[in-house]
Amino acid sequence: MGVPFDPKLSKLFRALGDDTRLLIMEQLRQRNDQSLFELCARLIEEHDITLTRQAITRHLNTLEEAHLITTAWRGRTKVHSLTADSFEETINPWLQPFFKGDVE
């Protein structure tokens, strides 16, 4: 029995394969509903990461495409939140055969 392939896995692993995106996810894990400005400020303050707002936006878009974060508008401010549901739904079916020993 082979490992089931899901195209969402490629997006998920791509999103998780970057240190900056992992730091963004950690910031959102600590506190959801952060704006781009807040995330940029926290990355500079806590991790000395001085990327442009456009670069952070690209990272946020990659995380959103992988369904690891969601965005919503609060008035005129776009806020970002972590969502672990998609991660679990995407990765668990792929990992199960490894845990069961079904992989050749």
Secondary structure, DSSP 4 states (H G I P E B T S, - for coil): -PPPP-HHHHHHHHHHT-HHHHHHHHHHHHSSSEEHHHHHHHHHHHH-----HHHHHHHHHHHHHTTSEEEEEETTEEEEEE--HHHHHHHHHHHHHHHHT---
